[in-house]
Amino acid sequence: MGLTKQYLRYVASAVFGVIGSQKANITYVTLRGGEKGRYVAVAACEHVFIWDVRKGEKVLILQGQKHEVTFLCPSPDGIHIAVGYEDGAVRVFSLLNGESNVSFNGHKSAVTVIQYDGLGGRLVTGSKDTDVIVWDIINECGLYRLRGHKDVITQALFLKDKNLLVTSSKDSFVKWWDLDTQHCFKTMVGHRSEVWGMALLNQENRLLTGSADSELRAWDISYLQEEKAEGEPKVKKGKTLLDDDDDEDNEEGVDESLEERILSCKKAGSILREARDRVVSLTTDTKARVIACHGNDSVLELFTVLSEQEVQRKMTKKLKKAKKKAAKAQEDAGEEAAEPVVERMLKDEIVRLTNIKASAKIRWVDCLSCAGGELKVALLLQNNTVETYSLKTSDKAPTANKTARLTLGGHRTDVRTLAFSSDNLAILSASGDTVKVWNRSTLQVIRTMSCEYALCSLFVPGDRQIILGTKSGKLQIFELASGTLLETVDAHNGALWSMCLAPDQRGIVTGSADKTVKFWEFELIKDQGTGQKRLTVKHTRTLQLEEDVLCVKFSPDHRLLAVSLLDCTVKIFYTDTLKFFLSLYGHKLPVLCLDISHDNTLIATGSADRNVKIWGLDFGDCHRSMFAHDDSVMFLQFVPKTHLFFTAGKDKKIKQWDADKFEHIQTLEGHHREVWCLTISPNGDHIVSSSHDKSLRLWERTREPIILEEEREMEREAEFEESMAKGDVPVVPGETQGEAAPAGKKTVETVKAAERIMEALELYKEETRKMEVHKYACENAGKELPPPKPNPILVAFGNVSPSRYVLDVIRKVRSSELEVSLLVLPFPYVPELLKLFNGYIQQGLEVELVCRCLFFLLKIHFGQISSNQMLVSVIDELRMNTLSKVREIRDVMGFNRAALQFLQRELESKEDVMFFADATGQLEEKKKKRRKRERAILTIA
């Protein structure tokens, strides 16, 4: 049976108009050994954009899938960047080619913080699900999950030389974790509200925390293991958690005697910020010499941490001053004065550097120390802008200079209206303060013009001018060639909600909140200044109504005018006489959008009641009412020359419908916030949509047909897979729900991987049974019979043996998903797998991978395996084989390592150079020598 009606699929083509999404932070990155501080990485909905701030260009896009980016963290070597997503996934991208080879799935909700350790081998992630997970990047697997916080994790920091982790959360606690034993050994309770930011200073001997007030609290950390090693006395045991409202000095928390074997914390004081609201973000440069923090305003506060020598110099000056003062007081009083004592305070160690006033409210900040005492600061603002500043920290009164501002590629506020030019090549987008014209093929901005708050727009026939309808009721006419405002017409006394071009292209009609519909004609008049003719509009007729007008539309034959009113009805009038023709009523809430089909037979209306109704224009009868979106329907438009139409809703979706068959064709998902409007190109090949997430999205019509039954089946499959992945993870016998737990999470991929392993084992069993039957038949016949036909799957894999095929399937499971895949594997498959593992180890095949699987299976099925008499001999054999094979591999590795060290020594002695020397250390030495020479030259001069 042939297809009765063919629909063509629309697919996402590009995301543009967004400079940086607010949900994720901004961070400096280095590309291919490029200049330090030249490139910044920001989130752009589900993608990551790398911007060259000097040129103002996008140099790299790290492609996401469908979930929004929530956090970015570059690796210490600058080659990779870890990206956290809304669904809890973490992907590690290479900045050399923009590809992602490592991905982790462990969190149930959005990732809120990511941090690398000093070597870049481990990654810690915190999430809205209150869990902290430590990942092994080299082995591409989760190490453990740390539970203990009761609210969103706001920061997590590794300590460089010690295997410790410190985390902060909105539950007001700061927790210290011992990663050797995977437990929390200390909880600090000195905060009375959420801890929003945290930083380690002074070689990790001081902790600075930012909370919901104007104080930055500082805590001195003393590592007690070191003190004991130096022969210092033990600290007193038995301290309890303190949270004394009256005594600020007692704002420290000590959690049980166990922590005294590791470290103790004592409040050192606090620094007062100028801002009165909460800390939004708190960060330091890589050496922790500069602290940057800001609140919900546009002021960034910078502090500098003085070195010990600088503090000593400062204290010496203070003491001299105090002695002078004491001597003077002694002379005046004529009495013997006591020796002055100067107390060292926190404000002597952390000094305010300067404040930076940004052009809008700051959302995220990152800072970078460069050569010559230069500090570079990158700000992501709340109005879709990136700003960078530079200042010299060595100056006595440093002032910040703005070095770059990325604004051209996007609007400051939400785009509320879109329009396509008649040749399908230009796109018009207008927001609260600017109107931009984009080239559809390159997605570059052609023109940017300042305007009032725009609500509707269109290209004037000829595409040389554009007209905007504004919130204040004005019509603004712009010329595209010069990018100038030609005229502003006071059209209405209320918001101008809708505007429609007349089918004869000689004028427009406007509808407003002042309860009027006005008709305008295009006119060419002589400009007083230039003497040349320019376009204007002349008011011809007015239609007065009883309610606010929300939407107006001409029928393509110019016979009828449809007007949507605030009383939830749509009134149809004759265009020539303005006589009333029909009233379409049925919606429970006002109709926000409507459109008339090209043949004047149908009118479709979308309402705030979430329904779309299709009416006949002959008699005003409602053909069908369809529940279209989960929230208000914001925009509706027919595809030119068809009865197909698109709707956009506040539920973040765009949907295509058939107005003849009343069927939902497809859903375009991509936006992460409410979709405000869309526009379809005159040829119907392209759609552009705008959303509250600040992005504009281009969708293209492909040649791929849509079969509705298949589409519905795919939707059902996606729903089933999602529900399957949300199911409970099998409980591991003997595992308690304590502070530490396995890092992985059950996902669709892990379930599919487990199914593939089961299928491979079934195939292995079947092939083994076939071989046994063949062997028995040969024995009975007393001669060699032709072997049975191998399984087509084994043939496709190059005639591999069944046991080798099982190993290949296990090897193809992602390293980060291996444990969870084995966890959901039913026990009846385990004995066969253990026997196979024995064979693999004997042959020396993938010993490391097999041992990892073996130890995990033994751990989770220990009770059943140890009580099964059939497996005793298998386990015993595995024990002997595993020990001998692992020892053998270790010996080979040790031998190779010793050989490499020998070669290294040989090369070093021959060439008299340090092999693998730290190039950065040599560079620092050169810089020091150069500075000394410069100082010497200045002294001589």
N, C-alpha and C positions, 0 to 999 in steps of 0.2 A: 504493500500500500504506500503510495507516495505521500509526501508532506502536503497537507491541505493549505497551510499558511506558513511561510518561512519568516522567522525572526532572526535578526543578526545580533551577535553579541557585542556589547560595548565593554571595553577594558580600560583600566587605568593607564594613562600615558605618562603623566608627569605631575610633580608637586612643585609649585612655585609661589612666590609672594610671601614666603615665610623666611625670616632671617635667623631667628632663634626662638625655639619654643620655650615657654616659661617653666615647664615641668622639670627639665633637666638642667644641670649646671653647665657652666662654660669652663673650658680648660685650655691652657697652652699646649701645643704639640709641636714636634719637630719632624719635618719631612725631608727625607733623603739628604741628611746632613746640611739642611738649609739653615738660614740665620735664626738664632734663638729669639723667640718672642715675635716671630713674623706671622705664625699660623695659629689660629684658634679653632677649637672644635666645639660645635654647639649642636643641640638636638633640633631636628626639623620634623616634627610629628614622629613618624616611625623610622625616619632616616637620620643619619648624622652628617652634617655639612662641615667640611674643613674650609675655612675662609682664609685667604691671603689678605690680611688687614691693610697692607701697604697698597696693593692694587685694588682692593675692594672686590675681589673676584672669588668665586667658588672654585677650588682646585681639586677637590675630591668629595665624592658622595659615598658613604658607607650604607649600602642598601639594607633596609629593614624588611620585615615581613608584614605584619598587620597591627602589632601592638606598639603603643607609644613608648618612646625612649624616656627613661626617668633618671638615669645617672650615667656619667662618663668618668673614666679614670685612666690616664695614660700609664703605661708600664715604666719602671725606672730606666730601662734602656732606651725608651722613646720609640721603639719599633712597633709596639702593639698598643691598642686601646681597648679597654674592657667596657662594654656597654650593657647597662641594665634596662629591662623593659617592664612595662605595666603588668604583664602576666607572670612576673617572677623569674623570667629567663635571663641568663647572662651570656653574651656572646663576645668572644675576643677576636678583634679584627687586626689584620696586618696593615700598617700605615704605608707599606711599600707598594702593595697592589690593591688594597681595599677589600680583600677577601677575608671571610671568616671560616676558620677551620675548627675552632674549639667552641663548644656551647655547653652550658650547664643549666640544668632544670632542677630546682630544689625548693624554691619559694612558692607559696600559694597566692601571693599578691605582689604588688609593685615593689621593685628594688629601690631602696631609699639611700643606700650608701655602698660604695665599693672602694676597697683599698688594697694595694699590693704590699707585700713585705719588701724588705730592703733589697733582696736579690731578684725579685720578680718571679719567684718560683711558686709562691702561694698567693691566694686571693681571698679576702674576707668580704662577705656581702651581708648587708642588713636589709630588712624588709618591713613592710607594713604588717606582716603576719607575726611580728615581734621576735622572729628567730634570727640567729646569726649563724652563717654557714662558712666554714673554711674549705677552700677548694685547692687541689693540687693541679697546677697548670701543666706541669711536665707530663704527669701521668694521665692528665685529662679526666680526673675523677674527684668526687666529693670526699673529703676526709671525715668531717663530722658536723653535726648540727648542735648549736649551743642554745639551750632554752633557759629562760630566767626572767627576761624583761616582760613587762605587762602592757607595753604600748610600742608605738612605732620607733624603730632604731634610727637615731639621728647621726651618729658617727661611730666609726670603729677604726682603731689604730693599732698596728703591730709595734712592738718595741724591738728596736734593731738587734741588739746583742743578746736579748733574753727571749725565751720562747713564751712570751706573755702577750696578752691582747687586752685592750681597754675599750669598752663600749659605753655609749650614752644613749638615753632614750627619752621619749616624752613622758615616761612614767616617773620622771624626776630623779632617777638613780643613775649612777655611774658604776659599772661593774668591771672588775678585774678578773681575767680568766687565765688559768695555768693551762697551756696547750699540751703539756706533757701528759697531764692527768685528765684534761678536758672537763674541768669544773671551775665554778666561780669561787675564788678564795677570799674575795673582798667586795663589799658593796658600800659605796659612799652615798650618804643620805643628807649631805649638807645643803641641798637645793630645795626650795619650797615650791618650785614649779618646774615645768618642762625644761630639760637640758637640750638646747637647740644646736649647740656647736661645741667643739672641743679641739685643743691643740696641745702638742708636747713641745716644751721649750728646754733650753739649757742642757743639751745632751740628754734629754729625756729625764731630767731631774725635777722638772716642774710641769704641772698640768694646768692648763687654762680652760675654763668652761664659760660658756655664754648661756644665759637663761632668759626668763621672760621679763626680767627687770633691767635696769640700766647698769648693773654691775657685771664686770668680768671677774670671776673668782679664780684665784691662783692657789694651787696646792703644791707643797713641797713633797717630793717623793724620796724616801731613803730606802735603798735596797739592803735589807738586813742581812742577807747571806754574805754580802761583801763586808759589812761591818764586823760580823762575827769572825770572818776570815782574817780581818786585821786585828782581832783580839779585843774588840769593843764589848762592853757588857751587854747582856741580853735585855731587851725591853720588857716592861711589865706585861704580864698576861692578864686576860680576863676583862679587857675593855669591852664596852657595849656600844651599840649604835647610839649616837647622840644627835638630837635635833632640837636644840634649845632655842626657843623663840627669842629669849631675852639676851642670850650671850652669843654674839656673832663669832667670837673666837673659837667657840666650841663646835663650829659647823664642820665637823669631820666625822667620818664613819669608819669604824673598825669592825670587821666581821670575823669574830671567833679567833681562837688562838692559832689556827692554821696559817693565817696570813702572816703571822709574825716570823715565819720561816722565810718569807719572800720579800715583802716590803711593807712600809707604813706610810700613811699620808697625813699631812698636817696642814691646816689652812695657813697660807702665808699672807693673806690680805686680799684686797680687791682693787680693781681699776674702775673708775667711773667713766662711762661713756657719756657723750653729750646727748645722744638720743634717749628718749624715755621709754620707748616701746621695746618689744622683744628683739633678740638677736635673730636675724633672718639667716645670715650665713657668716661663718667665722673661718678664716683660712690663714695659712702662713706660706711664706716662700719655702723653697726646698731646704734651706739651711736653718729655718725657723728663726731668722733674725728680724723679720718684719711680720707684724700681725695686721690683718685687714678684717674689719667687721662692719656690718651695717644693719639697720633696722628696716622698717617698712617705708622709709622716706628715700630721698635722692642724695643723701650725704653718706660718703664712705669715710670711715675713720681709720687712720693708719697709725700704728704704734711700732716703735723699734725696741728690740731687746738688746741692751748693752752687754758687751763682753765683760769678763771679770776685771780686766785691766782698766777699762773705761769706768767701771763702777768704783774701783779703788781710787782712781784719779778724782772722781767726783766727790768721794767721801773725804779725801785729803783736803780738797778745797773747802768742803763744808766745815771740817774740823778747824781749819785755819780761821775761817770766818767766825766760828763760835768762840775760838780763843781770843780773837780781837775784841769781840763783843764783851766777853767776860772781863778782859783787862780794862776796857773802858768803864764798865760797871764798877770795877774794883776801885779805879781812880776816883770816880764820882762819890762812891760810898765811903771810901777810905778803909774798907775792911778786907780781910783775906777771903778770896773767893775759892770755891772748890773747882777742881779740874773739870772742864766741860766734857760731856759725853755725847757723841753723835750716834744716834740709833739708825741702823741701816733698814730702810723701808722698801716696800715693793715699788713705790713710785720712783725710787732711785735706780731701779733695774729696768723697768719698763716705762719708756718715755713716749709721750704723744709726738708723732712725727708731723702729720698734717691732715687736713680734711680735703676730700675731693667732692665737689658739687657736680653731680651728673645732670643731664638735661631732663631726666624723668626718674621715676621711682626705680630703685635698683632691685633686681631679683637674685642675681648670682654674681660672684666676684672670683677672680683668680689673679695671683700675682707671681712675678718671676724676677729673680735677681740676675742681673747681667753684669758683664765686665765693667770696671770703672765705677762701681757703686751705683749703677743705674738700676732703678726699679721700674718694671713695666707692669701695668695693671690693666686687666680686661674686665669690662662690666657688661653683663647682659641685663638690659633694662626691660621693664614690664610693658613697654610699648613697641615690642618687636624691633629693637635696635641693639647694636653692639657698639660700644665705645672703648677705645684704648687710650691710656694715659702713660706718660713717662715722667719720672722725677729723679733727681740726684739725692740719694739718702745722706751723702757726706756733707751737703750744704747745711749751714746753720739754720736757715729758714727755708726748707725746700718747698718749691711750688710745682704743682702738677701741670704739665702741658698736654693738651689733647692732641694725640697723634693721628687718630683715625676715627671715623664714624660710619658705620654701615647702615644706611637707611634706604638707598635707592631701590633695592630689590623687594620692597614690601611696604605695606601700609602701616601707619601707627595704630589705627583702630580697625574694628571689623569692617569688612567690605559688605555693604548693604545692597548694592545694585551692580549688575553686570549686563553687558551688551556686546553683540558680535557685529562687525561691519558687514556690509552687503557682499563683499568679495571673500568672506570667510577668513581673512588674513589677520585682522586686528581685533583685539579684545579690549573692551573698556571696563575698568573696575573703579568704583568710587566708594570712599569711606567717609568718616566724620570730618576729615580735614583736607584730603587730597583726592584727585582723580588721576588715574594712570592709564596709559594706553600701551598695550603689550603687543609684540610680534608673536603670533601663534606658533610659528615654526621654530623660532629660536628662544622664545619665552623671555626675551630681553625687553626692558622698559624703553619705549620710544619717546614718550612724553610724560612729564609729571607736572601737574598744575594744582595750585591751591584752590580750594573751594569751600563752601559751607557744608553742613552735614547733609550728605546726599541720600535720598531715599529711592529715587528712580532715575533712569537715564535712557538715552537712545542716540544712535548716529543719525544725523540729518541725511536725507538722500544725497548721494554723491560722496559721502564719508569724509567731507572736508571740515565739518563742524560737528560738535556734540552738544546736547542739551541735557542739563541736570535739573531734577526737581528736588527741592531741599526741605528740611524740617521746618524752616521758618516760613515756608509758603512761596519761596521765590523760584523763578526759572533762571538758570544761568547758562549762557551760550558761550562756548569756547571755540576758538579756531585752532585746528590741530597743526597747521603748517608753522605758525609762529608760537603756539602754546600760550596764547593770551586770552583773557576774558573779554569777549566782545561787548556783552551787555548783561545786566541783571534786571529782570522784570519782576515787579511785585505782583505776583499772579493771584495769590490767595492769602487769607488771614489766618489760616491754620496749616498744619503739616500737609505737604503735597505728597500724598501716598502713592499715587499711580499716574502713569502717563502712557499714551498709546499713539502711535503714528497712524495717520489716516491712510486707508488703502490706496487713495489716489496720490499719496505722497505730497500733498499740497499743504498739509497742516497737521496739528496734533490736538488731542483732547487730554485734559488734566482733571483729576479728581482729588478733593482735599477734605481735611477734617472740618472745614468751615461750611460743610453741607452743600457745596456747589460743585457742578461739573462745568468746566469752561472749554470753549472751542477756540482754537487759535489757528491763524494762517501764516505761512512763511511769507516774508516780504524782504525785498532788497532796498535798502535806503542808503543815501550818501552820508558817509562819516564826516562829521564836522571838522575833525582834526586833520585827517589824511586826504579827504576829498574823494576817496575810493568807496565803491559800494560794499556794504556789508549786510549780513543776514540779521533779521530781527523777526519777532512774532507779533501779530496784530490780533487783538481780542475781538471775536466776532459775535459769539452767543454765550449765554449762561443758562444752565439748567439748575433750578433751585430744588433741593430735596429736604426731607424731614430729618434725616439722620446723616452722621458722618459718612463720607465716601471712602471706602477702603481700596477699591480696585475698579478700573474702567477698561473696556475692551470693545473695539469695533469688530463687527463681523467682516470677513474678507470681501464681501460684495458691497460693503459700505451702506447696507440697508438698515442694520440694527446696531444699537449700542447697549452693551451689558454693563450694569453698574451694581457693585456689591456694597451693601449698606451695613451699618453697625447693628441694625435690628435683626441680623441673621438671614436676611432675604437678599435675593438678586433681582433687580428690576431691569426689564428689557424695554427700551424705547426705540421708536423709529428715528433714524438719524436726521431725516429731512425736516420733519415737523416737530420732533421731540415729544410726540404723543406716546402715552403709555401703551405697551403691547402685552407684556407678560410679567407675572411675579413668580419667581421660583422660591418656594419656602419648604423647609424640611430640616435644615441644619439647626442644631441646638445651640451653636455658638457662631460668632460672625465668620463670614466667608473671607479668607485672607488672600485668596488667589483664584483666578479663573482664566479659561482660554476657550476660544471657539475654533472648531476644526476648519480646514481649508475649503470644504465644500458647503459650509454654512448650515450643516444639518445637526451638529452636536455641540453642546457646551458642557465643559467639565468644570466643577467647582471644588476647591479644597478649603477645608475649614479648620478652625481651632478645636472642633470636636473630634478631630483625628480621622474624619471620614472624607471620602471623595464621592461625589454624586455626578452621574452622567445623565444629562437631560436632552430631550429632543427640542430643537428650536422652532418646530412647526407649531406645537401645542403646549410646550412647557411641561411635558410629562417626564417624570423621573424614570429613566430606563433601569438604572441600578445604583444602589448605594453600597459602597465597598469600604470596609475598615482598612485604611491605607497605612497608617503609621501609629507608633506607640505614643506619639506626642503631636502637637499642632502641625498641620500641613502648611508649610511656609511659602511654597512656590509650585506652580503647575504650568506646563507648557506642552503643546502638541509638537510632535516631530513634523516638519514641513511636508505637505502633500501625503500625509498618512492619517490613520485614526489611532495611532499609537501616541501615548503621552508620558511624560516624566513628571514625578512629584518629588519634592524635597521636604524633609521634616526635621523637627527638633530632636528626633530620635537618632540623629547622626547618619541617616540612610537616605539614599536616592533610589527610587523604584520606577520601573517601566511597566506600563499597563497597556492592554488592548481594549479600546473603547467599544469595539464591536462585539467581542466575545466575553468582555468583562473579566479578563484573566490577568493575573500578575505574571509578567514575563521574566524579569530578573531584578536583582537588588545589587546596587553598586555600593559596596562598603569600603570605607577608607578614611572618611573624616572622623575626628575624635571628639568633636563638640557639635552643637546645633548647626545645621546647614541653613543659611539664611536665604540664599537665592541661587539660581542657575540660569544659564542661557544656552540655547541650541543654535548651532551655526545654520545659516540659510539652506545649506545643502544637506543638513542632518547628519554629517559625518563626525562632528565634534560637539562635546558638551563641556562647559566650564562651570564649576560650582565653587561657592565661597562659604566659609564656615567661621564659627566663633574661635576655632583653633588657629586663626590668622592665615590659614593656607588657602590657596586657590588650586584646584585640581582640574587637570585636563583629561577628558575621557575620549577615546576614539572608537568609531564603529569598525569592526573587523568584518572579514568575509565568512567568519565561522557561524554556521547556523545554530540556533538554540532549539532543542527538542524539549518541550515543557515537561513531559513525563520524566525524562532523564534529569532535568534541572531539579524537580521536586524530590527525586530519589537521592540526588547528591546532597540536597539540604537535609533530608532525613538521616542520611549516613553521617553527615557532619555533626548533627545533634546527638546521634547515638554515640559517636566517638568521644564527643565532649563529656557526655554523662558517664561513659565508661572510664574515662581518665579521672573523673571526679570521685570515683568509688574509693572506698577505704583501702589503704595499703595493708597487705597481710601482716599480722603481728608476728614478730620473731619470738619464738619460745625462749624464755629466760631473759628477754630484754625488758627492762623496767622503764617507765616513762620518767626518767630523771632529767638531769641537766643536759647530758650528751645523748645524741640520737643519730641514726644514719642520715647522710646528707641528701640522698636522692629523693625523688618524688615520682609517683606513678603517673605516667603520661600515655598518650596514644602510641608514641614511639616505643616506649618500654613494653607495652602490651603486645604490639606488633612484633617486636624483637623476640619476646617469649614464644609467640605463636610460630615464628620462623624456626626457632630452636626445636620446638615440639614436632613440627612438620619434618625437619631434618632427621630427628630421632626415629620417627615413624618410618621414614624412608629407609633408614639404616636397618631397622628391625625387619622390614619387608624384604630387603635385599639379602640380609643374613639368612632369613627363613628360606628364600629361593635357593641360595647356595647349599643349605643343608639338605633340602629336598633333592637337588641335583646330585649331590654327593651320595645320598641314599640310593637314588635311582641307578647311579653308575655301579655301586656295589652289588645291587640286585642283578643288574644286567651282565655284570662281569666284564664290561668294556667301557671305554671312555665315550660318553655321550656328548653331543654338541652343547656348549654352555647356554644358559637362558639369556634372553635379550636383556641388556642393561636398561635401567630406567632412563627415559629421555632426558631427565634433568641432569643426571650424571654425565650423559653424552654431551649435553650443552656446555657443561663445565669442563670439557676436555677429557672425558673418560676417567674422571677421578674415582678413587675407591669410596664406598659409602662412609667409612670412618673419616676419611680426609674431607669429605663434603660437610660433615657435621662440624669439624674444626673450622672450615672456611666460613660457615654460617656464624659461629661464635665470634670469629675474628672480625667479622663485618659489623658486629654490634658496637655502637659508639662506646668508647671507654667510660664516659660519664653516665651511661645508661645501663652498663653491664650488671651491676649489683641488683638494681631494681628489677631488671628483666629476669634474673635468676631467682629473685624473691617471689615473683608471681608464677614461677614454673611449678606445676604440681609435683608432689613427691614421687608418684609412680615412675616418672621419667628419670629420677635422680640415680637409682642403682645402675641403669644402663650407661648413664653419663660418667659415673665413677669408673666403670670398667674401661670405657673409652679413654678416660684421662690417664689411666695406667699405661695403656698402649702408647699414647702420645709422649708421655714422659720417658718411657723406655727408648723410643725412637729419637728423642731429643727435639720434638716438634713444639715450637711456641711454649717453652717450659715456663717462662714468666707468666704468660697469660693463663696457662692451664693451672698453675699453682694458685694464682689469684682466685680463679673460679672454684678450685677445689677447696681452699681454705674457707671461702665464703659459704659454700654449700655445707661443709662440715659444721660450721658455726650455727647456721640456721636450722639444720636438720639433725643436730647432734643426738637428740633423744631417740629418734626413729632409726638412725643409722646404727647407733651403738647397741640397740636392742634387736637388730636384725642379724640372725646367725649366718645368713647367706653372705652377708657383706663383710664378715670378720676377716676372711682370708684376703678379700679385695683390699680392705683398708690396710692390712698388715703388709701386703705387697706394695701398695702405694707408699707407705711409710718408708720402706727400704729404698725403693726406686727414687722417690722424691729427694731424700737426703743425699743419696749418692750422686744424683744428677745435678742438684743445686750446688753441691760441694765441687763438682767437676767444673761447672760453669764459673763459679767463684774463683777457682784456681786459674782458669783461662783468663778471666778479667784481671786478676791480680798480676799475672805474668805480663799481660799486655800493658798494664799501667806501669809496671816496673820498667818495661822496655822503653816506653815513651819517656819516662823520667830520665832514663839513661841517655836517650837520644837528645833530650833537652839539655842535659849537662854537657854532653859532647859538643853540641852546637854553641852553647854559651862560652865554653872554654876556647873553641876555635875562633869564633868571631869576636870574642871579648865584649859581648853586649848582653844585656838582659833580655832573654826571650820572654814573650808575653808580658813585657813591662807595662806598667800602667801609664798610658799616654797622657791621661789627664794630669797626673802628678808632675810629669815633665813639663807640661804646658804651664802649670802654676808656677814652677820654679823659674821658667823663662820670663813670665810676667813680673815676678818679684824682682828679678835682676834688671828688667827694663825700667820698672818704677824707680829702683835705686839710682840707675843711670840718669833718669829724668830729674830726680831730686838733686843729684850732684850738679847737673848742668844748671838748674835753677839757682842753686846756692852760689855757684861761680858767677852766674850772670848778675 
